[in-house]
Amino acid sequence: MSLDHDDSLLPVSHKGALLQTDNLYQYILETSVYPTEPECLKELRELTYKLPWGVMLTPPEEAQFLSMLVKLMNVKNAMEIGVFTGHSLLATALALPHDGKILALDTNREYYELGLPIIQKAGVAHKIDFREGPALPVIDQMLQDGKYHGTLDFIFVDADKHNYINYHKRLIELVKVGGVIGYDNTLWGGSVAAPPDAPMKKHLREYRDVFLELNKVLAVDPRIEICQLPIGDGITLCRRIT
Ligand SMILES: C[S@@+](CC[C@H](N)C(=O)[O-])C[C@H]1O[C@@H](n2cnc3c(N)ncnc32)[C@H](O)[C@@H]1O
């Protein structure tokens, strides 16, 4: 998408924000996402959209992508940073094998508990280890313990944007060689490609530099190969190679 001629594209929410038109986004949802969306994910999505912070939800086409990725990679041990009501968490948990595990970190248990009855009804709560609190200290503790190095197949990072580079420094130790870290929102509403003086909403302006820096760091990190996908608000997959 080019932002050269239409700055009005900048202040949009992250739901399908990177596609050229709302109609095209709607077409993808109606043709390829909604027809096979599990009922539990639909229920959780609809519940979440009604909340004041509903816009934080990982959009349905991205949840579908995460599910596909987890299955393609045969993920068994996963981690998620930024759970909210559990939409991406549920998509991942559904895709994991019966004995798969996901460590889910969020500072706010209340939102998670809104989604929890749906997760329980879906029969995947046993795969989830939810821990309330800031993610960085939990990760630091895991690194200190020493037994988690190189153990995770997949990590999805969708919280605490200004710490993404700090997460990366640590998560690269926890993900196994061949495993993947996915950083969400790396195109940040398209703002990363806008001129510095372009008009944009406050939240876009606030984190634009964070993502510009992160994208540069990831692109030259020799320990990973990356692929930045314009799904949702942009997700960068980092496959650990050394
Ligand atoms: C964008 S939402 C996550 C959306 C979620 N992945 C989904 O599928 O709907 C970001 C979440 O990160 C959480 N959060 C913010 N700072 C955090 C931190 N330092 N550690 C862990 N979670 C944090 C917030 O409470 C919020 O629920």
PDBQT file of the ligand as one rigid body, heavy atoms in Angstrom, charges set to zero:
ROOT
HETATM    1  C1  LIG A 301      -3.391  -5.653  22.056  1.00  0.00    +0.000 C 
HETATM    2  S1  LIG A 301      -3.884  -6.395  23.555  1.00  0.00    +0.000 S 
HETATM    3  C2  LIG A 301      -3.691  -8.102  23.217  1.00  0.00    +0.000 C 
HETATM    4  C3  LIG A 301      -4.733  -8.608  22.245  1.00  0.00    +0.000 C 
HETATM    5  C4  LIG A 301      -4.845 -10.112  22.205  1.00  0.00    +0.000 C 
HETATM    6  N1  LIG A 301      -3.668 -10.719  21.634  1.00  0.00    +0.000 N 
HETATM    7  C5  LIG A 301      -6.089 -10.536  21.444  1.00  0.00    +0.000 C 
HETATM    8  O1  LIG A 301      -6.051 -11.532  20.724  1.00  0.00    +0.000 OA
HETATM    9  O2  LIG A 301      -7.123  -9.890  21.560  1.00  0.00    +0.000 OA
HETATM   10  C6  LIG A 301      -2.545  -6.020  24.607  1.00  0.00    +0.000 C 
HETATM   11  C7  LIG A 301      -2.600  -6.642  25.998  1.00  0.00    +0.000 C 
HETATM   12  O3  LIG A 301      -1.313  -6.474  26.586  1.00  0.00    +0.000 OA
HETATM   13  C8  LIG A 301      -1.462  -6.351  27.980  1.00  0.00    +0.000 C 
HETATM   14  N2  LIG A 301      -0.231  -5.758  28.514  1.00  0.00    +0.000 N 
HETATM   15  C9  LIG A 301       0.141  -4.457  28.527  1.00  0.00    +0.000 A 
HETATM   16  N3  LIG A 301       1.359  -4.318  29.076  1.00  0.00    +0.000 NA
HETATM   17  C10 LIG A 301       1.784  -5.579  29.382  1.00  0.00    +0.000 A 
HETATM   18  C11 LIG A 301       2.978  -6.091  29.963  1.00  0.00    +0.000 A 
HETATM   19  N4  LIG A 301       3.976  -5.297  30.345  1.00  0.00    +0.000 N 
HETATM   20  N5  LIG A 301       3.074  -7.421  30.132  1.00  0.00    +0.000 NA
HETATM   21  C12 LIG A 301       2.066  -8.251  29.758  1.00  0.00    +0.000 A 
HETATM   22  N6  LIG A 301       0.921  -7.807  29.210  1.00  0.00    +0.000 NA
HETATM   23  C13 LIG A 301       0.777  -6.492  29.025  1.00  0.00    +0.000 A 
HETATM   24  C14 LIG A 301      -2.727  -5.511  28.141  1.00  0.00    +0.000 C 
HETATM   25  O4  LIG A 301      -3.301  -5.735  29.421  1.00  0.00    +0.000 OA
HETATM   26  C15 LIG A 301      -3.594  -6.017  26.972  1.00  0.00    +0.000 C 
HETATM   27  O5  LIG A 301      -4.496  -7.008  27.412  1.00  0.00    +0.000 OA
ENDROOT
TORSDOF 0
